[in-house]
Amino acid sequence: MEVDGRRVRAQPKRYFIVNKPRGPLSTVVDHRGRETVLDVLGEKAQRLYPAGRLDADTEGLLLITNDGELTYRATHPRYQVEKVYEAQVRGRPSAAVLRRLEQGIVLEDGFTGPARARLLRAAKDSSLLELTVHAGRKRMVRRMLAAVGHPVLALRRTRIGPLSLGQLRPGEHRALKDEEVAALKAYTMRAAASSEEAT
């Protein structure tokens, strides 16, 4: 391919997942000099971008790539990509609270859509919930849980579509295998087709 008479080589597509620790920002550059998820990747991160965001206080799975089309499909609500979180919350959510989460919550910026909610573990003062959502609005999971009276104490994303953290510890990353990239692409296309059939 040529641009302005000069030969340009297409940049190879690269795909990483990182287990984002608490602290780094899900952005390419921070003008205040704060650490970003690309700092976690180091030199590998040149010309790579996070596909979606996790707020600074949230840990977990983040896809980082230079594949703009896959980023769009992994983050746009139309493609209905599942995002699974484990949330340590204050108190013990009742069955009625779990049903409310599953029906969807009305927040100040609109309806969240239905979620899947499962109580994984309960103690006297806090509980561990698994919450599966499709939208990715700013701090949405935290706001949903606060709205039902169980504020988040700690939050971690464990899965995006078919991609899961596996054994990655906070701050670790790895390149995706070819079959994982293919599985994510196929998943986003199936999810979009299912969403169109339902409308």
N, C-alpha and C positions, 0 to 999 in steps of 0.2 A: 504494500500500500504506500502511496505517495501523498504528501501534504506540502503544498507550495514547492513542488519539484524535488522535495527531499524524501528519501525512502525512510519510512517509519515502521519499526517492528512492533507488533502487538505485544503488550505486556502479558506474560503468562498469568493465568488465574491462580490465586493462592488462597488457602482456607485454613484458618486456625480456630481452635476453641481455647478459651482461657477461663480458668476458675478465678474470677475477679475477687480479690480480697476487699475488705472494707477499706475505704479511703480513696483509691484512684477514681478519677472521673471518666465516664464513658464518652470521651471526645477525642479528637485528633490532637488538639493543642489547647492549652489553657493560658490565656494572656496574663494571669496572675502567678504563673509559674508552678501551679499545683501539679501533682503527679497524675498522669492519665494511664488508661489501659494500654496504650501503645508503649509507654515507658516499661510496662511489665514485659512486653514482648521484646524490647530492645531493638537491635538493628534489623531484625526480621520485619519490623513494623513499617518500613518505608513504603509509602503509597498504599497502605492498608487502612481500612476504616471499620469501626464497630458497626455491626448490623443491629441497630436498636440500642437501647440504653438500659443501664441499671444505675439507680442513684448511688451516691457515694457511700451510703451506709448499708447498701445491699451487696451481698456476696453472690457468687455463682456463675453459671454458664453464660458466656458471651461469645458470639460468633464474630470473628474479625476476618475481613476479606477485601479483595479489590474487585469482586464480581458484583457490579451494580444491579444487574437483573435479579440475581439470587437474593441480594439484600432487600430489594423491593418486595419480592415475593415472601420473604421470611418475616417482614415487618408490617406489610399493609393488611388492614383488617379484612379486606376482601378474600384473602387466602386462608383465613381461619386457622392459622398455625397455633397449635397448643403450646402454652408456656406453663410449666409446672413449677410451683414454689413450695418450699417448706417454711412455715412461719411459726416462730415461737411467739405466743401471744399471752397477754395477761388474762388470768382467769381460766374457766373451763366452759367453752361454748356448748350450749345445749343443742339437742336435735333440732329445735325450732330455729336456732341461729344458723345451723348448717343449711337448713332448707331455705332460709332467706338468702344466703350466699348463692345457693344453687339457682334460685329464681332470678338473681341479678339485683343490684343495688342502684338506687338513684343517687348520684352524687351531684355536686354543684355544676359539673360540666356535662351532665347527662347520665344515661342509663349504661351500666357496665356490660350488660348482657349476662346470660346464664354462666355459671361457673360449676365446677365440680369441687366439692369440699369433703374432706375426710379427716376425722380425728385420729391422729397416729398415736398420741401418747398424752396422758393427762396427769398432772401432779396437783398439789394443793393450790399453788399460786399461779401456775402457768401451764400451758398446753402446747403441743406441737401439732399443727394442722398442715395438711397438704391441700393446696388450692390450685386448680387448673383453670386458666383463663385463655381467651383468644385475643382480646384487645391489649394494647400496651400503652395506655395513657399514663401521664406523669404520676408517679407514686400511687398508682391505682390500687394495687393490692393493699398497701398500707392504709389508704383511705377507706377501702371497703371494710377492712377489719375494724378500723376505728369507728365506722358508722354503725356497726353491730355491737359495739361496746367491748371489743377485745383488741386493744391497741397492740401493735407489733413491738416485740422486744428485740427480735433478730429475724432477718429474712434472707433466704438463699434460693436462687433459681437453680433447679436441678435438671431441667430438660427443656429443649426447644424442638418441637416436632419429634423426629426420630433420634435426635442427638442428645446424649446424656453425659453428665460429668464423669461417670465412671470413677476411677481412682485418683483423679486429679485433685491435688490439695490446693488450698488458696494460694494464689500467686503462680501456680504452674500452668503451663500451656502445652499444646501439641498440635501438629499439623493433622488435618483431617485426611483419612484414607479416601481413595477414589470412590470406593463403594459407599462411604458415608455421604460424600457430596452427591452422588447419584441418588441415594435414598432421600436426601433432603429435597432435591429438585423434584423427584417423583411425588413426594408427600405434598409439597405445596401445590402441585398441579391437581392431585386428587382432591385435596381440601377445597380448592377453588371450584372444581366441577361439582362437588357435593353441595357447596353453598349456592351455586347457580340453580341446581335442580330443586332446592328447597324454596326458591323464590318464585 
